[in-house]
Amino acid sequence: MVHHTPKSVKSYGVVLLIGLAVGVGCDQSSPSSSPRPTGARVYTTNFPLAEDPIFEHGNWSNGNTVGLDWSNVATTPGLASGRESGETGYDDSTALLTGVWGPHQTVTATVHSVNQVGGKVYEEVEIRLRSSLSAHSCTGYEVIFRALKSAESYVEIVRWNGPLGKFSYIARRKGVQVGITDGDMVKASIIGNVITVYINNVQVLQATDNTYSSGSPGMGFFLMGATGGNSDYGFTSLTASD
């Protein structure tokens, strides 16, 4: 079939935790307050369960279960990966942490990436910031890392605008310098209107956007140009904090 143009090559539009995860993700949240103090909530997991979709005792909501038009994230012990088909466009696998999160958010994740192919096959691991899911709507900021270590690698900051396929690029950087491989650590934060992106604690991209002031952190995955390779890339651990 004819594939849609990957997010990475569309023309630009106007587009987790302190302590050990023992058994299942650990949520160290403070009681709700307004405004929420910085550092009030931390969640970490190394995905110890086999779940499709990821749930971890109610700590995650998913793109198909809640949003309907997107795909879910699933886990096998030690790995979170997507369930997108690779053929149906921008139905990124999406999972957001539940509960109330403050606006200043940081997500750090450890990359799993094997059998890297490149070319017309696009595999992406994604961090979500200030994001929300509801029926037929996905909003917030998505930080994309192509699961590849070559001159074709890229990092992008994208704003999701609600309906399926409606997104805007905010910033992009391409090249082997932003490539990732198995075991690398990726991180993204939003403080005020500033989104900053890191690979192995080195800043690689930064941009500003004023559209969303609230929402939840989370993760996502994207596949285009192939089928059946979802478990070749994902996250082996994730920490989110506000």
C-alpha positions in Angstrom: 0.0 0.0 0.0 1.0 3.6 -0.3 2.5 4.9 3.0 1.8 8.4 4.4 4.8 10.7 4.5 6.6 10.2 7.8 6.4 13.0 10.4 10.1 13.6 9.9 9.9 14.6 6.3 6.6 16.5 6.2 7.0 20.2 5.5 7.0 22.2 8.6 3.7 23.6 9.9 3.1 26.7 12.0 4.9 21.7 13.8 10.3 7.4 35.9 11.4 8.2 39.7 13.5 8.5 43.0 14.2 5.0 44.4 14.1 1.6 42.8 11.1 0.1 40.9 10.4 -3.1 42.8 7.9 -5.2 41.0 6.0 -2.4 39.4 6.3 1.4 38.8 6.6 3.4 41.9 4.7 6.7 42.4 6.1 9.1 44.9 3.5 11.9 44.8 2.7 14.5 47.3 -0.9 15.4 48.2 -2.5 17.7 45.7 -1.9 21.4 46.2 -2.3 24.5 44.2 0.1 25.5 42.9 2.0 22.2 42.9 5.6 22.7 44.1 8.4 21.7 41.8 9.5 18.2 42.4 6.3 17.2 44.1 5.7 14.0 42.1 8.1 11.4 40.7 7.2 8.1 38.9 9.7 5.5 37.8 9.4 2.1 36.2 11.5 -0.6 34.5 8.3 -2.2 33.1 8.4 -5.4 35.1 5.0 -6.7 34.0 3.6 -8.2 30.9 0.6 -5.9 30.0 -1.2 -5.0 26.8 -1.9 -2.2 27.2 0.4 -0.9 29.9 -1.5 -0.2 33.1 0.7 -0.6 36.2 -2.1 -0.5 38.7 -3.9 2.4 37.1 -0.8 4.6 36.5 -1.2 4.7 32.7 -3.8 5.6 30.1 -3.4 4.6 26.5 -3.9 6.0 23.0 -6.4 3.4 21.7 -8.2 2.6 25.0 -8.9 6.3 25.7 -8.1 8.2 22.5 -9.6 5.6 20.1 -7.6 6.7 17.0 -4.1 6.0 18.3 -2.4 2.8 19.4 -1.6 1.4 22.8 1.7 0.8 24.5 2.4 -2.8 25.7 5.1 -4.2 28.0 7.0 -7.4 28.4 9.2 -7.7 31.5 11.9 -5.1 31.0 10.5 -3.4 27.8 7.8 -1.0 26.7 7.1 -1.0 23.0 4.4 0.1 20.6 1.5 -1.6 18.9 1.1 0.7 15.9 0.7 -1.3 12.6 3.3 0.6 10.6 0.8 1.0 7.8 -2.0 3.3 9.0 -0.4 6.8 9.2 0.1 8.7 12.5 -1.5 6.3 14.9 1.5 6.5 17.3 1.4 4.3 20.3 0.8 6.6 23.2 0.7 6.1 27.0 0.3 9.0 29.5 0.7 8.9 33.2 -2.5 9.4 35.1 -3.3 11.8 37.9 -2.5 15.4 38.4 1.0 16.7 37.2 2.5 20.1 37.6 3.5 22.1 34.5 7.2 21.8 34.9 7.9 18.2 33.7 10.9 16.1 32.9 11.0 12.6 31.4 14.1 10.4 31.2 14.1 7.0 29.5 16.6 4.3 28.5 16.5 3.3 24.9 16.1 -0.2 23.5 17.1 -0.4 19.8 18.2 -3.4 17.8 18.2 -4.4 14.1 18.3 -0.7 13.0 17.4 -0.4 9.4 16.9 3.3 8.3 16.1 4.2 4.8 12.3 4.2 4.3 11.7 2.4 7.6 11.0 4.9 10.3 11.2 3.7 14.0 10.8 6.4 16.6 10.8 6.5 20.4 9.0 9.4 21.9 8.7 11.4 25.1 5.4 13.2 25.8 5.1 16.4 27.9 1.9 18.3 29.0 -0.2 15.8 27.0 -3.8 14.8 27.2 -6.0 12.0 25.7 -9.7 11.9 25.1 -11.9 10.4 22.5 -10.5 11.4 19.1 -8.2 13.9 20.6 -4.5 13.8 21.5 -2.8 17.1 22.6 0.5 18.1 24.0 4.2 18.0 23.1 6.0 15.1 21.6 9.8 14.8 21.5 10.9 12.3 18.9 14.1 10.4 18.6 14.6 8.2 15.5 15.9 4.8 16.6 18.9 5.0 14.4 22.6 5.9 14.6 23.5 7.3 11.2 23.4 10.5 9.1 19.6 9.8 8.8 19.0 10.2 12.5 16.9 13.1 13.8 15.4 14.6 16.9 12.2 16.7 16.7 9.9 18.6 18.9 6.3 18.3 17.7 3.0 19.8 19.0 -0.1 17.5 18.7 -3.2 19.6 18.0 -6.0 17.2 18.7 -7.4 15.1 15.9 -5.5 12.2 14.3 -2.7 13.4 12.0 -3.0 17.1 13.1 0.4 18.2 14.4 2.9 21.0 14.0 6.7 20.9 14.0 8.4 23.2 16.4 12.1 22.3 16.0 14.2 19.7 14.3 17.8 18.6 14.1 19.3 15.9 11.9 22.6 13.9 11.7 24.6 11.2 13.4 25.3 13.6 16.3 21.6 13.0 17.4 21.6 9.3 16.6 20.7 6.9 19.3 21.5 3.2 19.9 20.7 0.5 22.5 21.3 1.7 26.1 21.4 5.4 25.4 19.5 7.7 27.7 17.1 10.3 26.3 15.5 13.1 28.2 13.2 16.0 27.6 11.9 18.7 29.9 9.5 21.7 29.7 10.0 24.6 32.1 7.7 27.5 31.4 7.5 27.7 27.6 11.0 26.2 27.0 11.3 22.6 25.8 14.9 21.2 26.1 16.1 17.8 24.8 19.1 15.7 25.8 20.8 12.5 24.7 23.1 11.0 27.4 22.8 14.3 29.3 24.1 16.4 26.4 21.6 19.1 25.2 20.8 18.5 21.5 17.7 20.7 20.9 15.7 23.5 22.4 12.6 25.4 21.4 9.8 27.5 22.9 6.0 27.2 22.5 3.1 28.7 24.5 0.2 26.5 23.4 -0.2 24.1 26.3 0.3 25.0 30.0 -0.9 21.7 31.6 -1.2 18.0 30.9 0.7 14.8 31.7 4.1 13.3 30.9 4.4 10.0 29.1 5.8 8.1 26.2 5.1 7.0 22.6 6.4 5.0 19.6 6.0 5.3 15.9 6.6 2.9 13.0 6.3 3.5 9.3 7.5 1.6 6.2 7.5 -1.9 7.8 5.5 -4.2 9.9 6.3 -6.6 12.8 9.3 -4.8 14.1 7.7 -3.1 17.2 9.8 -5.0 19.7 13.0 -3.9 18.0 12.8 -0.5 19.7 11.3 0.9 22.9 12.2 1.9 26.4 13.6 -0.3 29.1 13.1 2.2 31.9 11.3 5.6 32.4 11.3 8.3 35.0 8.9 11.2 35.1 8.9 14.1 37.5 7.3 17.6 37.9 
